[in-house]
Amino acid sequence: MAVSVADLLTDLDAETAVFDHWIVTLPDEEWTRPTPAAGWTIADQVSHLAYFDDAAVRSATDPDAFRAGLDAVVADVDGFTARIAAENRSKSPAELRAWFTRARADLGATYATIDPRTRLPWYGPDMSAASMATARIMETWAHGQDVADALRVAHPATAAVRHVAFLGVRTRDFSYATRGLDPPGVDVQVELTGPLGEVWTFGAGEAANTVRGPAVDFCLVVTRRRHVDDTALDVQGAHAAQWMSIAQAYAGPPGSGRSPHEA
């Protein structure tokens, strides 16, 4: 899926507007509302996105400094993200809103000037600037879904859905590697229906293993926001089923994911 960084940033802006609407209109007393991520409130979701937007800027502007403390973080990613949440719980909703707004603006301004092929360090394999922008779209969409679930509101579809779906397919081998498993080397065809009825197809046309259904449902599974049994995905073949049980489109160690019937 060839796309420019400028186009990626435009699509990131669209998903940011969805997330921003929720946190701008959210009463202060609701910021401590729990989200489906165990132990995390809406405020924690906002601080998480703001922190890692700043981290993505540091990665691009001072990669050597970013790499300096990377080994310690990678050794305990879950502990690291938990500390970020805990350290920022004293911030008021107004402070968190301002942080997210500033960090997201800095991210856009920084990545608008970078060659999309530039390799940048991250909490896993290095990635291109274009892939980093795609990852920020995915993170915004996924953590936005947590906020939408907490508020019991619909998550409006933006162009982010296609980028998350693309990343979900592209990270198939990573989903195995992060669990210490060898990728099976077997093709899985993915055929998804986008929010406007468009069809996106990834993989070999003659594959015996297939995943078909709504693109949003696929995105929910690969970001581990829904168990595959709670979606309308049609999964055929043992290798496709195994992948859907461990799919993970984001860096870091594998989490437990969602149990069936757990929003």
C-alpha positions in Angstrom: 0.0 0.0 0.0 2.1 2.9 -1.3 1.4 6.1 0.5 3.3 9.3 1.3 4.1 10.5 4.8 2.0 13.6 4.0 -1.0 11.4 3.3 -0.3 9.4 6.4 -0.2 12.5 8.5 -3.5 13.7 6.9 -5.1 10.3 7.9 -3.5 10.6 11.4 -5.1 14.1 11.7 -8.6 12.6 10.9 -8.3 9.9 13.6 -6.8 12.5 16.0 -9.9 14.6 15.5 -12.1 11.7 16.6 -10.0 11.1 19.7 -9.8 14.8 20.4 -13.5 15.2 20.3 -13.9 12.7 23.1 -11.4 14.2 25.4 -12.4 17.8 24.8 -16.0 17.1 25.6 -15.3 14.8 28.5 -16.2 16.2 31.9 -13.3 16.3 34.3 -14.9 13.8 36.7 -15.1 11.2 33.9 -11.3 11.1 33.2 -10.9 8.4 35.9 -13.5 6.2 34.3 -12.0 2.7 33.8 -11.3 1.4 30.2 -11.2 -2.2 29.1 -7.4 -2.1 29.5 -6.9 -3.5 33.0 -6.1 -0.8 35.5 -6.1 2.0 33.0 -8.4 5.0 33.0 -9.3 7.3 30.2 -6.6 9.7 31.6 -4.0 6.9 31.3 -4.9 6.4 27.6 -4.3 10.1 26.9 -1.0 10.2 28.7 0.1 7.0 26.9 -0.5 8.5 23.5 1.1 11.9 24.4 4.2 10.2 25.9 4.8 8.0 22.9 4.2 10.9 20.4 7.0 12.7 22.2 9.1 9.5 22.1 8.5 9.3 18.3 9.7 12.9 17.9 12.9 12.0 20.0 13.5 9.0 17.9 13.5 11.2 14.7 15.4 14.2 16.1 17.9 12.5 18.4 18.1 8.8 17.6 21.4 8.3 19.5 19.9 9.6 22.7 16.8 7.6 22.1 18.8 4.4 21.8 20.8 5.1 25.0 18.2 3.9 27.4 16.4 1.5 25.0 17.8 -1.8 26.4 16.4 -1.2 29.8 13.0 -0.3 28.4 12.8 -3.3 26.1 13.7 -5.6 29.0 10.5 -4.6 30.8 8.1 -2.9 28.4 5.0 -3.6 30.5 6.7 -2.1 33.6 7.8 0.9 31.6 4.3 1.7 30.2 2.8 1.1 33.7 5.3 3.6 35.2 4.4 6.2 32.5 0.7 5.9 33.5 1.5 6.1 37.2 3.8 9.0 36.9 1.3 11.1 35.0 -1.8 10.5 37.2 -1.3 13.7 39.1 -1.8 15.7 35.9 -5.2 17.4 35.6 -7.5 16.8 32.6 -6.5 20.3 31.3 -2.8 19.4 31.6 -3.3 16.1 29.8 -5.4 17.7 27.0 -2.7 20.4 26.5 0.1 17.7 26.5 -1.7 15.6 23.9 -2.4 18.6 21.7 1.2 19.8 21.9 2.8 16.4 21.4 0.6 15.5 18.4 1.4 18.9 16.8 5.1 18.3 17.3 4.8 14.8 15.8 3.1 16.1 12.7 5.6 19.0 12.2 8.6 16.7 12.7 7.5 13.8 10.4 6.4 16.2 7.7 10.1 17.0 7.1 11.5 13.4 7.2 12.4 11.2 4.2 9.9 8.4 4.5 12.7 5.8 4.1 14.7 7.1 7.0 15.2 4.3 9.6 14.4 5.2 13.1 14.8 3.4 16.4 11.8 2.2 18.4 10.8 -0.3 21.1 11.4 -3.2 18.9 13.0 -3.4 15.4 13.9 -0.1 13.8 11.3 1.2 11.3 11.0 3.7 8.5 9.5 7.1 9.1 6.5 6.0 7.0 6.1 3.0 9.2 6.4 5.1 12.3 3.6 7.4 11.1 1.5 4.3 10.3 2.2 2.9 13.8 1.0 6.2 15.4 -2.2 5.9 13.4 -2.7 2.4 14.7 -1.9 3.4 18.3 -4.4 6.3 18.1 -7.1 4.1 16.7 -6.5 1.3 19.3 -6.4 3.5 22.3 -9.3 5.5 20.9 -11.2 2.2 20.8 -10.5 1.8 24.5 -11.9 5.2 25.2 -14.9 4.6 23.0 -15.6 1.3 24.8 -15.3 3.0 28.2 -17.7 5.7 27.1 -20.0 3.2 25.4 -20.0 5.2 22.2 -19.4 4.3 18.6 -16.0 4.7 17.1 -16.4 6.6 13.8 -14.6 5.1 10.9 -11.8 7.1 9.3 -9.0 6.3 6.9 -7.2 4.9 9.9 -9.0 1.6 9.5 -7.2 0.7 6.3 -3.8 1.6 7.8 -4.5 -0.6 10.9 -5.6 -3.5 8.7 -2.4 -3.1 6.6 -0.3 -3.1 9.7 -2.1 -6.1 11.0 -1.3 -8.1 7.9 2.3 -6.9 7.8 3.0 -7.9 11.4 1.9 -11.5 11.1 5.4 -12.9 11.4 6.1 -10.5 14.4 3.0 -12.0 16.2 4.8 -15.3 16.2 8.2 -14.0 16.9 7.2 -12.0 20.0 5.9 -15.3 21.4 9.1 -17.2 20.6 7.3 -19.1 17.8 8.5 -19.8 14.3 6.2 -18.3 11.6 4.7 -21.2 9.7 5.6 -20.0 6.2 2.1 -20.7 5.0 0.2 -18.1 3.0 -3.0 -16.6 4.5 -5.3 -14.7 2.3 -7.0 -11.7 4.0 -10.1 -10.3 2.3 -11.7 -7.4 4.2 -14.7 -5.1 3.6 -13.9 -1.5 4.4 -16.3 0.9 6.1 -17.7 2.2 2.7 -18.1 -1.3 1.2 -14.7 -1.4 -0.5 -12.8 -4.7 -0.6 -9.2 -4.9 0.4 -7.3 -8.1 -0.4 -3.9 -9.2 1.0 -2.0 -12.3 0.3 -2.2 -15.2 -2.2 -5.4 -15.8 -4.0 -5.2 -19.6 -3.8 -4.4 -19.8 -0.1 -6.1 -22.6 1.8 -6.1 -20.4 4.9 -8.3 -17.4 4.8 -9.6 -14.5 6.9 -12.6 -12.7 5.5 -15.0 -10.2 7.0 -15.4 -6.6 8.1 -12.1 -4.6 8.2 -13.0 -3.0 11.5 -13.4 -6.5 13.1 -10.0 -7.5 11.8 -8.5 -4.3 13.2 -10.1 -5.0 16.6 -8.5 -8.5 16.6 -5.0 -7.5 15.5 -4.9 -4.7 18.1 -6.2 -7.2 20.7 -9.3 -5.1 21.4 -11.7 -8.0 20.7 -11.5 -11.8 20.8 -12.0 -13.2 17.3 -15.0 -15.2 18.5 -16.8 -11.8 19.2 -16.4 -10.6 15.6 -18.0 -11.4 12.2 -14.7 -12.7 10.8 -14.8 -15.9 8.9 -11.5 -17.7 9.6 -10.7 -20.9 7.6 -7.7 -23.1 8.1 -5.6 -24.0 11.1 -2.8 -21.5 10.3 -5.3 -18.7 9.9 -7.0 -19.6 13.2 -3.6 -19.7 15.0 -2.7 -16.3 13.6 -5.9 -14.8 14.7 -5.4 -16.1 18.2 -2.1 -14.4 18.6 -2.3 -11.5 16.1 -0.6 -8.3 17.5 0.0 -5.2 15.4 1.9 -3.3 18.0 5.5 -3.5 19.5 6.1 -5.0 22.9 5.5 -8.3 24.6 2.4 -10.3 24.0 -0.5 -9.5 26.4 -3.3 -11.8 27.4 -5.7 -10.1 25.0 -9.4 -10.1 25.5 -11.4 -13.1 26.5 -14.6 -14.0 24.5 -17.5 -11.7 25.3 -15.2 -9.2 26.9 -15.5 -5.7 25.4 
